Amino acid sequence: MALALSLPQIDERPSNPPETRLARVGPWLDDLLKRDPTEAARVIGDALAATNRVSLSESRRLELSEKYHTTAQALWPNLERQFSRAPHPLSGKALEAAKASLTLAAELSTSYKHLLAHEAGKRILLTGNRLLVALIHRCLQCTARVLINSYLSYSPVPARTWHDAHLIYKFAFDRGLHQTPVATDNPDATPERLYMQALLLALANPYGFLPGQLAQVATRAAISTAARCFCSPSIWRFKFRNNCVYSMRAARRLPTSAPTLAPRCNTPRSCGACCGSGRFRRRGNSTACPRERAS
């Protein structure tokens, strides 16, 4: 079954081909980790973007993706500290760190989606489903990182991110792999768990958190606990319609694009229906402040 993910066009004859030999890329990445995190993330993101647009054997692309992923895992905490608590709108070093972090996450997601799309198109899997499950898991991991970086920097989620996340989970669901753990020693690490964590975070209005609060909510312990309590497979069931996911229990359409903030109330802290920041809470299908409606 073909998996129609959003992937860049492959250039068969690039004018300036990137370095794709792991023996050269590995030491180069290790050396970049000793430099400024923002500059390192920017350079690595550009190199990975070029690699995603050239033709490579799947084995080499997998080796490079894993090496880039290991390097990105070491960079992201340092980058987040530079922009997660910075005043908004971001500027200077904080803005550059946010851009570099989001670009690196998006390009890493693209790299694994290349591999998943190729593996999904095979009629016979010589290694069984082990590699397929690992690639699904990596794609959803990188998608979650794209979402978190977007929320932390209060920037829009890149186009087609949710579209591809829904397609990847639907593919895993159709193949019966959505509850298959990526490792036998960690039975909770399933594609379904990662997908539900992303949905829970999106439904929590992540753009409404104050700077620094989202990092606390998005910790693994907090999200995993919420997923076990509220999103166990025996409680929630999903139906797929037109590439959107609907919760039969909540009767709510889940996000397919970047969430939008509600309009501000003109009389904050006085009408009794507004939150502390002046944004009112939705009640029913209304999107107007009760005091303003009454007037």
MARKOL-490986 format. One line per field, with one value per residue (C-alpha): residue in three letters; x, y negated, z negated; residue number from 1. Coordinates in pm, whole numbers, plus 50000, padded with zeros to 5 digits. Each point is the difference from the previous one (the first is absolute). Layout:
residues N
resn [Ala ...]
u [X ...]
v [Y ...]
w [Z ...]
resi [NUM ...]
END
This chain:
residues 295
resn [Met Ala Leu Ala Leu Ser Leu Pro Gln Ile Asp Glu Arg Pro Ser Asn Pro Pro Glu Thr Arg Leu Ala Arg Val Gly Pro Trp Leu Asp Asp Leu Leu Lys Arg Asp Pro Thr Glu Ala Ala Arg Val Ile Gly Asp Ala Leu Ala Ala Thr Asn Arg Val Ser Leu Ser Glu Ser Arg Arg Leu Glu Leu Ser Glu Lys Tyr His Thr Thr Ala Gln Ala Leu Trp Pro Asn Leu Glu Arg Gln Phe Ser Arg Ala Pro His Pro Leu Ser Gly Lys Ala Leu Glu Ala Ala Lys Ala Ser Leu Thr Leu Ala Ala Glu Leu Ser Thr Ser Tyr Lys His Leu Leu Ala His Glu Ala Gly Lys Arg Ile Leu Leu Thr Gly Asn Arg Leu Leu Val Ala Leu Ile His Arg Cys Leu Gln Cys Thr Ala Arg Val Leu Ile Asn Ser Tyr Leu Ser Tyr Ser Pro Val Pro Ala Arg Thr Trp His Asp Ala His Leu Ile Tyr Lys Phe Ala Phe Asp Arg Gly Leu His Gln Thr Pro Val Ala Thr Asp Asn Pro Asp Ala Thr Pro Glu Arg Leu Tyr Met Gln Ala Leu Leu Leu Ala Leu Ala Asn Pro Tyr Gly Phe Leu Pro Gly Gln Leu Ala Gln Val Ala Thr Arg Ala Ala Ile Ser Thr Ala Ala Arg Cys Phe Cys Ser Pro Ser Ile Trp Arg Phe Lys Phe Arg Asn Asn Cys Val Tyr Ser Met Arg Ala Ala Arg Arg Leu Pro Thr Ser Ala Pro Thr Leu Ala Pro Arg Cys Asn Thr Pro Arg Ser Cys Gly Ala Cys Cys Gly Ser Gly Arg Phe Arg Arg Arg Gly Asn Ser Thr Ala Cys Pro Arg Glu Arg Ala Ser]
u [50000 50153 50033 49952 50196 50112 50357 50232 50090 50314 50277 50172 50294 50058 50246 50150 49942 50017 50236 49823 50285 49940 50375 50025 49664 50042 50321 49868 49684 50202 50215 49695 49872 50297 49890 49718 49671 49811 50267 50043 49625 49980 50290 49871 49648 50133 50208 49708 49771 50247 50025 49619 49997 50252 49964 50148 49982 49761 50267 50222 49710 49906 50355 50022 49658 50090 50325 49825 49730 50257 50166 49668 49905 50310 49930 49629 50020 50265 49797 49677 50164 50081 49645 49742 49999 50102 49758 49783 50018 50328 50301 50376 50158 49670 49837 50296 49998 49626 50036 50297 49827 49678 50182 50212 49692 49809 50287 50061 49631 50028 50299 49810 49689 50213 50094 49646 49848 50253 49950 49621 50008 50170 49785 50223 50178 50303 50059 49636 49835 50285 50151 49657 49896 50330 49953 49640 50120 50281 49767 49752 50285 50131 49648 49957 50328 49881 49680 50178 50251 49716 49805 50304 50086 49633 50043 49759 50034 50160 49754 49898 50141 49665 49897 50304 49960 49642 50108 50282 49773 49731 50261 50111 49637 49919 50307 49914 50324 49857 50035 50328 50284 50321 50200 49903 50145 49775 49643 49861 50203 49738 49896 49656 50145 50214 49710 49768 50260 50017 49621 49976 50260 49818 49665 50152 50019 50381 50017 49815 50276 50231 50368 50157 49675 49981 50332 49853 49681 50187 50229 49981 49866 49712 49890 50037 49790 49729 50005 49958 49715 49795 50100 50021 49889 49706 49853 50071 49938 50081 49839 50178 49816 50169 50343 49865 49974 49683 49960 49674 49994 50079 49813 50266 50203 50368 50247 50107 50187 50144 49751 49871 49965 49661 49943 50073 49735 49996 49912 50246 49975 49663 49743 50053 50033 50358 50318 50281 50156 49678 49906 49653 49921 49772 49650 49797 50024 50037 50322 49900 50057 49678 50033 50046 49702 49784 50097]
v [50000 49668 49730 49656 49782 49644 50037 49768 50079 50206 49844 50280 49778 49730 49727 50003 50348 50030 50230 50332 50227 50090 50024 49629 49881 50159 49816 49678 50016 50081 49694 49775 50097 49811 49673 49758 50199 49756 49991 50378 50060 49760 50167 50351 49907 49867 50313 50227 49801 50053 50371 50033 49877 50238 50365 50242 50370 50072 50159 49692 49762 50198 49987 49626 49935 50182 49806 49669 50096 50077 49663 49812 50161 49845 49655 49949 49948 49729 49832 50006 49825 49707 49933 50179 49726 49705 49705 49983 49915 50186 49815 50033 50321 50139 49968 50162 50288 50056 50002 50237 50238 50016 50041 50284 50181 49957 50124 50297 50089 49979 50234 50270 49948 50075 50333 50082 49923 50229 50281 49972 50048 50339 50304 50236 49900 50225 49880 50028 49698 49910 49728 49872 49956 49826 49755 49925 49934 49772 49803 49936 49912 49741 49868 49952 49809 49774 49929 49930 49767 49815 49961 49894 49727 49902 50052 50174 50374 50065 50079 50365 50104 50116 50138 50230 50094 50113 50198 50171 50105 50115 50207 50159 50061 50166 50223 50094 49845 49710 50185 50176 49886 49891 50197 50302 49845 49692 50113 49645 49867 50061 49787 49957 49862 49744 49896 49955 49797 49762 49971 49935 49728 49834 50016 49830 49667 49994 49645 49882 50098 49738 50025 50289 50177 50219 50164 50121 50132 50174 50205 50370 50086 49753 50089 50375 49984 49806 50245 50300 49836 49849 50156 50373 50195 50149 49652 49812 50122 49809 49987 49869 49773 49797 50027 49847 50181 49979 50109 50188 49932 49630 49925 49744 49944 50026 49750 50021 49668 49753 49907 49644 49787 49871 49626 49788 49869 49622 50002 50249 50087 49828 50200 50319 50217 49917 50177 49806 49903 49844 50291 50129 50367 50143 50094 50210 49874 49635 49811 49667 49866 50026 49638 49879 50206 49852 49650]
w [50000 50110 49735 50157 49760 50066 50123 50195 50359 50048 50209 50189 50104 49736 50094 49650 49853 49620 49814 49941 49889 49637 49935 50085 49864 49656 49895 50155 49785 49689 50064 50046 49655 49853 50162 49927 49993 50222 50266 49983 50037 50296 50184 49926 50111 50332 50056 49919 50229 50286 49917 50007 50360 50155 50094 49747 49925 49717 49784 50023 49940 49691 49861 50063 49850 49680 49969 50062 49749 49730 50059 49996 49669 49847 50151 49930 49620 50044 50274 49799 49709 50228 50125 49782 49732 50218 50029 50310 50280 50021 50129 50023 49874 49868 50342 50174 49751 50053 50379 49991 49759 50202 50333 49861 49866 50327 50217 49771 50028 50379 49997 49813 50214 50308 49843 49886 50340 50169 49748 50018 50378 49979 50069 49805 49679 49958 49643 49897 49843 49764 50219 50100 49635 49921 50289 49902 49646 50117 50231 49719 49761 50242 50062 49627 49990 50284 49807 49672 50163 50174 49676 49797 50250 50054 50374 50241 50043 50343 50277 50047 49662 49863 50339 50005 49632 50066 50308 49810 49717 50243 50181 49672 49904 50334 49971 49642 49872 49799 49668 50080 49769 50168 49742 49793 49681 50036 50068 49966 50296 50268 50301 49846 49678 50185 50220 49702 49815 50296 50008 49626 50022 50292 49819 49693 50189 49998 50136 49690 49759 49859 50098 49815 49908 50309 49920 49672 50163 50282 49777 50061 49656 50015 50352 49950 49685 50180 50289 49767 49809 50282 50330 49945 50308 49807 49943 50323 50353 50313 50343 50307 50241 50273 49833 49678 49670 49797 49641 49967 49628 50003 50326 50077 50313 49924 50144 50363 49995 49753 49725 50003 49692 49895 50035 49697 49766 49978 49631 49841 49632 49964 50192 49801 50312 50094 49905 49840 50332 50131 50224 49929 49979 50265 49888 50239 50355 49899 50064 49847 49652 49790 49882 50357 50118 49727 50102]
resi [1 2 3 4 5 6 7 8 9 10 11 12 13 14 15 16 17 18 19 20 21 22 23 24 25 26 27 28 29 30 31 32 33 34 35 36 37 38 39 40 41 42 43 44 45 46 47 48 49 50 51 52 53 54 55 56 57 58 59 60 61 62 63 64 65 66 67 68 69 70 71 72 73 74 75 76 77 78 79 80 81 82 83 84 85 86 87 88 89 90 91 92 93 94 95 96 97 98 99 100 101 102 103 104 105 106 107 108 109 110 111 112 113 114 115 116 117 118 119 120 121 122 123 124 125 126 127 128 129 130 131 132 133 134 135 136 137 138 139 140 141 142 143 144 145 146 147 148 149 150 151 152 153 154 155 156 157 158 159 160 161 162 163 164 165 166 167 168 169 170 171 172 173 174 175 176 177 178 179 180 181 182 183 184 185 186 187 188 189 190 191 192 193 194 195 196 197 198 199 200 201 202 203 204 205 206 207 208 209 210 211 212 213 214 215 216 217 218 219 220 221 222 223 224 225 226 227 228 229 230 231 232 233 234 235 236 237 238 239 240 241 242 243 244 245 246 247 248 249 250 251 252 253 254 255 256 257 258 259 260 261 262 263 264 265 266 267 268 269 270 271 272 273 274 275 276 277 278 279 280 281 282 283 284 285 286 287 288 289 290 291 292 293 294 295]
END
